[in-house]
């Protein structure tokens, strides 16, 4: 996955945290529907409509997509910065 190959730890940790958030919310909802857990009132991501839940899920998924996009200009600028730092003064 592109996010885990990134050099920046912020992107890797942010992606992992958001993915865990969606996964846990889905797991809790499925466990409630199978009567394995007491009802918590948590909605199933992108299926159940629960007030502001849809807005927060859409915002979170937008952040996930933004973290996984390819940034060729950022990599070019980072390489250029490293080449300037490596050159003797």
Z-matrix of the N, CA and C atoms (Angstrom, degrees):
N
C 1 1.442
C 2 1.532 1 108.26
N 3 1.311 2 116.42 1 142.95
C 4 1.459 3 122.18 2 -173.86
C 5 1.527 4 112.29 3 -63.31
N 6 1.315 5 118.78 4 -37.23
C 7 1.466 6 121.17 5 -176.20
C 8 1.519 7 111.89 6 -66.38
N 9 1.318 8 118.57 7 -34.43
C 10 1.455 9 120.79 8 -178.44
C 11 1.527 10 112.63 9 -80.77
N 12 1.323 11 118.62 10 -16.17
C 13 1.462 12 121.87 11 176.08
C 14 1.522 13 111.78 12 -87.18
N 15 1.323 14 117.12 13 -4.41
C 16 1.457 15 121.46 14 -176.98
C 17 1.526 16 110.37 15 -71.70
N 18 1.336 17 116.45 16 148.43
C 19 1.459 18 121.44 17 -178.97
C 20 1.526 19 113.13 18 -79.05
N 21 1.311 20 117.24 19 -19.88
C 22 1.456 21 120.80 20 -176.00
C 23 1.533 22 110.70 21 -87.09
N 24 1.337 23 117.48 22 122.73
C 25 1.470 24 119.49 23 -179.24
C 26 1.530 25 112.86 24 -65.61
N 27 1.340 26 117.58 25 -28.48
C 28 1.465 27 119.52 26 179.15
C 29 1.522 28 111.00 27 -60.67
N 30 1.325 29 117.35 28 -42.45
C 31 1.462 30 121.05 29 -178.77
C 32 1.522 31 110.32 30 -67.01
N 33 1.330 32 116.95 31 -43.26
C 34 1.472 33 119.78 32 179.26
C 35 1.520 34 111.49 33 -63.04
N 36 1.334 35 116.92 34 -46.42
C 37 1.466 36 120.31 35 -178.07
C 38 1.530 37 111.94 36 -69.24
N 39 1.321 38 117.28 37 -38.16
C 40 1.465 39 120.44 38 178.32
C 41 1.518 40 111.03 39 -64.56
N 42 1.322 41 116.57 40 -43.62
C 43 1.454 42 120.43 41 179.18
C 44 1.530 43 110.39 42 -63.15
N 45 1.320 44 116.57 43 -45.25
C 46 1.466 45 120.13 44 -179.64
C 47 1.524 46 110.99 45 -62.65
N 48 1.318 47 117.54 46 -42.20
C 49 1.468 48 120.94 47 179.76
C 50 1.517 49 112.43 48 -64.05
N 51 1.317 50 117.60 49 -44.21
C 52 1.464 51 120.56 50 179.66
C 53 1.525 52 111.47 51 -68.36
N 54 1.327 53 117.18 52 -37.66
C 55 1.464 54 120.00 53 177.96
C 56 1.529 55 110.55 54 -65.90
N 57 1.321 56 116.85 55 -40.03
C 58 1.473 57 120.51 56 176.77
C 59 1.516 58 110.49 57 -64.49
N 60 1.327 59 117.36 58 -39.04
C 61 1.464 60 120.90 59 178.40
C 62 1.528 61 111.27 60 -59.45
N 63 1.325 62 117.17 61 -48.50
C 64 1.466 63 120.34 62 178.93
C 65 1.524 64 111.16 63 -65.61
N 66 1.317 65 117.06 64 -41.31
C 67 1.459 66 120.69 65 -179.06
C 68 1.512 67 113.13 66 -65.60
N 69 1.329 68 117.29 67 -44.10
C 70 1.468 69 119.89 68 178.87
C 71 1.524 70 111.86 69 -65.99
N 72 1.315 71 116.40 70 -39.82
C 73 1.463 72 119.30 71 179.06
C 74 1.529 73 110.38 72 -62.86
N 75 1.322 74 117.13 73 -40.42
C 76 1.465 75 120.25 74 177.38
C 77 1.519 76 111.43 75 -66.92
N 78 1.341 77 116.59 76 -42.50
C 79 1.468 78 120.20 77 -179.08
C 80 1.523 79 111.52 78 -64.28
N 81 1.324 80 117.53 79 -40.40
C 82 1.465 81 120.84 80 178.82
C 83 1.519 82 110.19 81 -64.85
N 84 1.337 83 116.98 82 -43.40
C 85 1.457 84 119.92 83 179.93
C 86 1.526 85 111.19 84 -62.90
N 87 1.329 86 117.57 85 -42.97
C 88 1.465 87 120.36 86 179.42
C 89 1.522 88 111.42 87 -65.87
N 90 1.334 89 117.52 88 -38.61
C 91 1.460 90 120.69 89 178.51
C 92 1.529 91 111.35 90 -66.03
N 93 1.318 92 117.80 91 -36.62
C 94 1.470 93 120.97 92 176.81
C 95 1.520 94 110.21 93 -66.15
N 96 1.331 95 117.08 94 -41.92
C 97 1.469 96 120.07 95 -179.51
C 98 1.523 97 112.37 96 -68.61
N 99 1.324 98 117.70 97 -25.00
C 100 1.465 99 121.29 98 176.84
C 101 1.530 100 111.70 99 -91.36
N 102 1.333 101 117.33 100 5.96
C 103 1.468 102 124.77 101 179.55
C 104 1.525 103 111.18 102 61.16
N 105 1.319 104 117.10 103 34.71
C 106 1.461 105 122.05 104 175.24
C 107 1.524 106 111.28 105 -94.32
N 108 1.334 107 116.51 106 -18.61
C 109 1.464 108 122.80 107 179.34
C 110 1.520 109 108.63 108 -135.62
N 111 1.341 110 117.39 109 155.02
C 112 1.468 111 118.71 110 174.12
C 113 1.526 112 110.59 111 -69.25
N 114 1.312 113 115.97 112 154.44
C 115 1.471 114 121.13 113 -177.85
C 116 1.525 115 110.22 114 -63.75
N 117 1.331 116 115.77 115 130.75
C 118 1.464 117 122.09 116 -179.57
C 119 1.520 118 112.23 117 -111.21
N 120 1.317 119 118.15 118 -10.95
C 121 1.457 120 120.69 119 -178.12
C 122 1.515 121 112.94 120 78.52
N 123 1.320 122 117.51 121 17.25
C 124 1.460 123 121.52 122 -179.73
C 125 1.526 124 109.27 123 -88.27
N 126 1.318 125 115.85 124 136.60
C 127 1.462 126 119.98 125 -177.13
C 128 1.525 127 110.91 126 -86.27
N 129 1.317 128 116.20 127 155.39
C 130 1.452 129 121.58 128 174.76
C 131 1.525 130 108.02 129 -79.37
N 132 1.333 131 117.74 130 128.04
C 133 1.475 132 119.33 131 -175.77
C 134 1.529 133 113.28 132 -57.54
N 135 1.327 134 115.54 133 127.97
C 136 1.463 135 126.03 134 176.32
C 137 1.527 136 113.93 135 64.70
N 138 1.311 137 119.02 136 7.26
C 139 1.461 138 122.03 137 176.52
C 140 1.525 139 109.76 138 -115.00
N 141 1.325 140 116.80 139 -53.97
C 142 1.458 141 121.80 140 -178.59
C 143 1.523 142 109.86 141 -88.55
N 144 1.308 143 115.10 142 141.87
C 145 1.459 144 120.48 143 176.69
C 146 1.518 145 107.44 144 -100.33
N 147 1.327 146 117.06 145 116.22
C 148 1.452 147 120.68 146 -178.83
C 149 1.512 148 111.93 147 -130.15
N 150 1.307 149 117.56 148 69.41
C 151 1.465 150 121.04 149 177.22
C 152 1.513 151 111.89 150 64.54
N 153 1.316 152 115.92 151 -117.90
C 154 1.464 153 120.47 152 -178.26
C 155 1.528 154 112.10 153 -83.31
N 156 1.315 155 117.36 154 1.63
C 157 1.465 156 120.64 155 -179.97
C 158 1.525 157 111.29 156 -61.46
N 159 1.315 158 117.45 157 -41.53
C 160 1.467 159 120.27 158 -178.47
C 161 1.528 160 111.09 159 -64.42
N 162 1.325 161 117.23 160 -37.42
C 163 1.464 162 120.47 161 179.71
C 164 1.525 163 110.05 162 -66.91
N 165 1.335 164 116.98 163 -45.00
C 166 1.459 165 119.37 164 -178.95
C 167 1.525 166 111.43 165 -67.91
N 168 1.326 167 118.16 166 -36.17
C 169 1.464 168 120.56 167 177.13
C 170 1.524 169 111.62 168 -67.00
N 171 1.321 170 116.46 169 -40.89
C 172 1.461 171 119.74 170 177.93
C 173 1.531 172 110.71 171 -64.97
N 174 1.316 173 117.03 172 -39.55
C 175 1.462 174 120.90 173 177.43
C 176 1.526 175 110.58 174 -64.41
N 177 1.324 176 117.07 175 -43.54
C 178 1.460 177 121.06 176 178.44
C 179 1.516 178 112.39 177 -63.94
N 180 1.324 179 117.27 178 -41.53
C 181 1.464 180 120.08 179 178.74
C 182 1.528 181 110.63 180 -68.19
N 183 1.313 182 117.41 181 -34.69
C 184 1.459 183 120.48 182 174.98
C 185 1.520 184 111.39 183 -62.90
N 186 1.334 185 116.79 184 -39.20
C 187 1.460 186 119.95 185 176.65
C 188 1.525 187 110.70 186 -66.29
N 189 1.346 188 117.37 187 -39.22
C 190 1.464 189 119.98 188 176.97
C 191 1.525 190 111.33 189 -60.73
N 192 1.322 191 116.10 190 -44.37
C 193 1.462 192 119.68 191 178.97
C 194 1.525 193 111.66 192 -65.36
N 195 1.328 194 116.75 193 -38.06
C 196 1.464 195 119.99 194 179.21
C 197 1.528 196 110.92 195 -66.85
N 198 1.337 197 117.00 196 -34.36
C 199 1.463 198 119.91 197 179.85
C 200 1.521 199 112.42 198 -72.46
N 201 1.326 200 118.00 199 -25.11
C 202 1.454 201 120.35 200 -176.63
C 203 1.519 202 113.71 201 -95.01
N 204 1.321 203 118.66 202 -3.76
C 205 1.462 204 119.01 203 -178.15
C 206 1.526 205 110.92 204 -71.83
N 207 1.300 206 115.48 205 155.93
C 208 1.451 207 122.55 206 -179.66
C 209 1.523 208 108.89 207 -83.20
N 210 1.317 209 117.14 208 134.22
C 211 1.461 210 122.13 209 -179.09
C 212 1.527 211 110.09 210 -121.01
N 213 1.333 212 118.73 211 77.84
C 214 1.466 213 119.87 212 -177.25
C 215 1.525 214 112.75 213 -66.07
N 216 1.331 215 118.39 214 -35.05
C 217 1.465 216 120.47 215 179.59
C 218 1.518 217 110.76 216 -66.71
N 219 1.317 218 118.66 217 -38.94
C 220 1.461 219 121.53 218 179.13
C 221 1.522 220 110.39 219 -64.37
N 222 1.327 221 117.22 220 -39.42
C 223 1.464 222 120.03 221 178.42
C 224 1.526 223 110.70 222 -67.83
N 225 1.322 224 117.54 223 -38.67
C 226 1.463 225 121.60 224 178.20
C 227 1.524 226 110.04 225 -63.37
N 228 1.324 227 117.18 226 -44.72
C 229 1.463 228 120.52 227 179.29
C 230 1.520 229 111.29 228 -65.35
N 231 1.330 230 117.81 229 -37.19
C 232 1.466 231 120.91 230 178.38
C 233 1.525 232 110.55 231 -65.41
N 234 1.336 233 117.54 232 -41.37
C 235 1.464 234 120.66 233 178.27
C 236 1.527 235 110.61 234 -65.56
N 237 1.324 236 116.67 235 -40.20
C 238 1.458 237 120.82 236 179.30
C 239 1.524 238 110.33 237 -64.62
N 240 1.335 239 116.67 238 -40.40
C 241 1.462 240 121.19 239 178.97
C 242 1.519 241 109.91 240 -64.09
N 243 1.323 242 117.59 241 -41.30
C 244 1.456 243 121.03 242 179.41
C 245 1.524 244 111.15 243 -66.34
N 246 1.335 245 117.27 244 -36.96
C 247 1.457 246 119.09 245 -179.61
C 248 1.539 247 110.54 246 -69.37
N 249 1.343 248 118.18 247 -34.81
C 250 1.463 249 120.65 248 175.65
C 251 1.513 250 111.04 249 -68.13
N 252 1.339 251 116.85 250 -38.99
C 253 1.464 252 120.52 251 -179.12
C 254 1.532 253 110.79 252 -69.36
N 255 1.334 254 118.02 253 -30.74
C 256 1.454 255 121.48 254 -178.01
C 257 1.522 256 112.49 255 -81.02
N 258 1.331 257 117.89 256 -20.19
C 259 1.462 258 119.92 257 -177.83
C 260 1.531 259 110.18 258 -73.10
N 261 1.351 260 116.88 259 140.93
C 262 1.478 261 119.57 260 -179.45
C 263 1.520 262 110.69 261 -68.46
N 264 1.330 263 115.12 262 142.82
C 265 1.459 264 120.59 263 -177.05
C 266 1.501 265 112.55 264 -85.63
